[in-house]
Amino acid sequence: MSDMVIPEFTTSVDVDVERWNDAGVSSRRDVVAEEVPVALEYNGISHAVMMATPANLEDFALGFSLTEGILQDRSELFDCEIVEAIDGIQVQMRIATERFVSLKEKRRNLTGRTGCGLCGAETLQQAVRKPAAVVCNVRFSASTIYAGMAAMHKQQQLQQVTGATHAAAWLHADGSISVVREDVGRHNALDKLIGALAQKNPQHDFANGAVLITSRASYEMVQKSATMGIGFIVAVSAPTALAIRLAEQANVTLLGFVRQTGHVAYAHSQRLERAI
C-alpha cells in the first residue's frame, strides 16, 4: 500500500455523569469509549458499514477483508485510505480485479433483502460457512494460557479507562504476546488483530499460535479464526453450541471461561498440556 498520513480519531470522550450508590448521588466526569460508523469501500463501492472504535482502521479493513473471504491474501489489497466523513469514517480500499469481480457477484445477492446477521446468503449452506479443517500442531500448557490472558488484560489500555471494549490478542507458541487490538465490537477486535498480524508479516503462520479473546466465542469468532487457519481459540466467556460444532468440524481447539486457575475445554483439548 502507498505511504500516507493516517488521520487520528478520538477513541474516548469525557462526559458528565451522576453516580448513584448507597452514599447518595454525586456528579463527576467519566470516560466513555467512542463508537462511529465505519464504511468499508472496495474499488469505489461501499460494501458494509460497521460500528467500530476509530483506531487501527487499516488493520480492521484488512482483517475483515481476509476473514470474510473478500481477499485471499494480503497482496490483493493494493491501497487503503482512511477518510473522515460528515457522519463517520470511510475506509477506501483498492483491491485486485479478480477479487472485486467476486465481491460484486456476492453483492447481487443483497438486492431486495432486509438487514440480517448473515447478509448475502441465499441458502442455509451459504449462511453457515464451513472453513476447511485447520492443520495445527501447536500445543500450550494451561499455565501459558493463563499467563497470556493476564498479559493481554494489562495491555487493554482503552478498556482500563472506559470499561467498554473487547480485546483480541495473539499468543505465540513460546508464550509471548505480540499484538493486542481493542474495539467496542468483539468481531472488530478479532479482525483488527488478524489484520495487524497480516500487515506485519504477510506470511504470518496463523497455525503456530492462539487467539485470546475477552468475549464469548460465538460462531462468527470461530469461523473467522478457522478461515485464517487458526487452530486455537481461548475465550473469557462461553461459546455457543454452533460455535462448538464448527470448532469440532474445523479441528479448532476451543477453550472458554478461562480464569487464572481454570478453564473449560469444548473442542479438541488434545492440544492442551494438562500439567499446570
N, C-alpha and C positions, 0 to 999 in steps of 0.2 A: 504494500500500500504506500501511497505517497506520503511524504513528510508534511505535517500540518500542525497548526496550533489547535489543540482540543480545548474548547471552552470549559470553564469550571462552573459548576452549578452548586447551589446551596443544597446540602443533604439534610439539614436540620434547621429548625427555627425556634426562637423563644416565644412563648405565649404566656399570657396572664391566666392563672387558674385559681380555683378555690379548692383547698384541700380540707376534706371533712374527715374527722375521726372522733374518738371518744372525748378528746380535749376540747372539741369545738370546731369552728370553721376559721381558716386562715387564708389570706391571699398571698400568692407567691408567683415567681416566674418558673416556668418549666420548659424543658427542651423536648420537642417532638420531631419525629422523622418526617422528612419531606416525601411526597409522592406525586408524580407527574405522569401525564400520558406521553408515551414514547412510541412514535410511529416508525416502524421498520420498513424501509423502502428499498426495492430492488430494481435497478435499471430504470428508475423514474416512476415505478408503480408501487403504491402503498400496499403492503401485504397484511400487516397486523398492527394493532395499537395495543400496547401493554402498559399497565400501570406499574411504575417502577421507581426505585430510588435513583436519582440522576447522578450516578457515579459509575465509573468503569463501563461506559456505554459501548465502547469499541469491543471490549471483552464480551459484553452481553450480546451484541449483534452477531459476532462470530459464533459464540456458543449456541445461540438459538438457531442459527442457520445450520450448524452441524447436527445438533440433536434432533431437529425437526426434519432432517433429510433434505433440506434445500440445497446444501452443499455437501459434497462427499469428502472434500479435502480443503485445508487452509489455502492452498494455492489457487483455488477457484474464486476467491474473493480478491478482486483487483484493487479496490479503493473503498474507503469508508470515511464519510464526512459527517460530523455532528453539527447540526444547525438548530439554533434556538428559534422557535416559532412563537406566535402570539399565545397559543393555548397549550403549548407543550414543547416537545423536542422531536426533531426529525433526524433519523439516522439513515443517511443516504448511501446505499451500497451499490457498487458496480460489480457484477458477477459474470462468470463465464457464460457464453451464449447458450451452450447446451443445458446448463442448469436453469437458466432463465426460461428457456422453452418448456422445460419440465414443470417449472413453477407456474407458468401461465396455464398449462393444461390442468394443473391441480386447482387453480383459481376458478376455472369454469364450473367446477362442482359447487362453488359457493353461491352461484346466482340463484336468487329466489329463496334462499334459506334464512331462517331466523337464527339468532345467536345461540350458540351451544358451546359445550366444552371441548367438542371434538369436531371442529368445523372442517368442511371439505370432504367429509366421509359420506359415501353413498350407501355403504353396506356395513354390517357389523364387523366383517372381517377387516375393512379399511379403518374402522374406528379404533379397533383394538389391534394395533400393530404389534407384531411379534418379531423382535430382532433375532438374528441368528445366535445360536448358543455361543457364549463367551469362552474363549480359550484363556484360562488364567490359572497360573500355578503359584501365585504369591500366597504366603502364609503370614499370619500375625498372631502374636501371643495376646492374651486378654489384657495383660498389663500394658502392652504397647498401645492397644486400642484406647484404654482408659487415659493413658498419658497424652495421647493425641487429642482426645476430646478436651482435656483440661487445657492443653496448649492453644487449641482453637478458641476456646472461651476467652482466654486472656487477650487474644488479638481482635476480638469483636468490639472495635472502638465505637462504632455507631450504636450498637446495642447497649453498651455501657452507659451512654448518656441519654438514650431515648427509651430503651426497653421495648422497641417496636420492630426490630429487624431480625430476619433469619440469616444464617450463615452457611456456607459450604466451604470445606477445606480439603486439601489434598494431603494424604498421609503416604509418604514414601515407604518403600519396603524396609528401609533402615530405621523407620520410626520417626523421622523428622517431618515437620510441617513446613511446606514451602509457600503455599498460596492460600489466602483466605479472602473470600468475597462475601459482601453483605448486601441485602436488599429486603424491602418490605414483603416481597413475594418469594416463597421458597423455591419455586421453579426458576425465577430470575437469578437467585443466588447461585443455583447449580449451573445455569447457563453461563453466568459470568465466570465461574471457576473454570469450566471447560474451555471457554474462550480464552481466558488468560493463559492456561497451560498450552493451548494450541498456538497462541501468539508468541509465547516464549520459545517454544520448540515445536515446529510443525510436525516433527517426527516423534512427538511425545508418546511414550509407551503407556497407554491407559490401562493395560492389563497388569502393570507392575506397581500397584498401589491400591489405595482405598479412598472412597469419598466419605467424608464425615458431614452430616447434615444436622441442623438444630431444629428439625421439624419432624412431622410424621412422614413415613415412607409410603407415599401414595403410588398408584400405578404409574403415573407420569414420571415420577422421580426414578423408578426402576427402569422404565422404558428409555428415558433419555440416557441413563448411565449405560445400559446394555447396548444401546445403539453405538456408543463410543468404545465398546469393548471393555468397559469397567466391570470387574467381576467381584467387587467387594464394596458393600454399602453399609454404613454404620449410622444409625439414626437415634436421636434422643427420644423420640416418641414411637408410637405404634405404626405398623404397616396396615394396609387394608388387605382383605382376603384376595382381591385380584392382584395386588402387588406381590403377594406371596406366591401365587400360582405362576405369575410371569417370571419371578426370580427362580423358581424351580425349573421352569422350562428353559430359561436362558442361561442356566448354570451360573447364577449370581448368588454369592453369599450375602445374606440379608440379616442384619442384627438390629434389634430395636430395644427401647427402654434402657439405653446404655447409661450407666451411672459409674461412680468412682470404684465401686466394688462388685458390679454385676451387670448382666445383660440378658436378653432373651434371643436365642438363635431361631430364626424362622425358616431358613433355607440354606442348604449346602454348608453346614457347620464344619465339614472336614478340613476347610482351610484355616480354621481357628485352632491354635495350640491351646490346650486346656490348662496347662500349667500357668499359674499367676505369679 
